[in-house]
Amino acid sequence: QVQLVESGGGLVQPGGSLRLSCLASGFTFSTSPLDWYRQAPGKERELIATITSFGDEKNIKPSVEGRFTVSRDNAKNTIYLQMNNLKPEDTATYYCRRYSAWGRGTQVTVSS
């Protein structure tokens, strides 16, 4: 059974940083690409970035490129989303996804 558990969200001031984690289980992690999505209130869920099984970033959302970085640690079955220079418009619930499986999300609020 695939399980994805996000963590690391919180309240941060504009310009601040957060690192989100997604701990995965129930599949062969090292060979699987995974995605980060987010959903702001009243908006559709949107793709932020994909990390390939080789650790390459793909499908980076233009509005976060240069500020957000995706990485993975296969020894820990975890992917990360490093978010720098956060803006109020980054406020959302952040999810990781593997094909049809989703985590429950972690809330990120950017506010002064």
Buried (B, 14 or more C-beta within 10 A) or exposed (E): EBEBBBEBBEEBEEEBEBEBBBBBEEBEBEEBBBBBBBBBEEEEBEBBBBBEBEEEBEEBBEEBEEBBBBEBEBEEBBBBBBBBEBBEEBBBBBBBBBEEBBBEBBEBBBEE
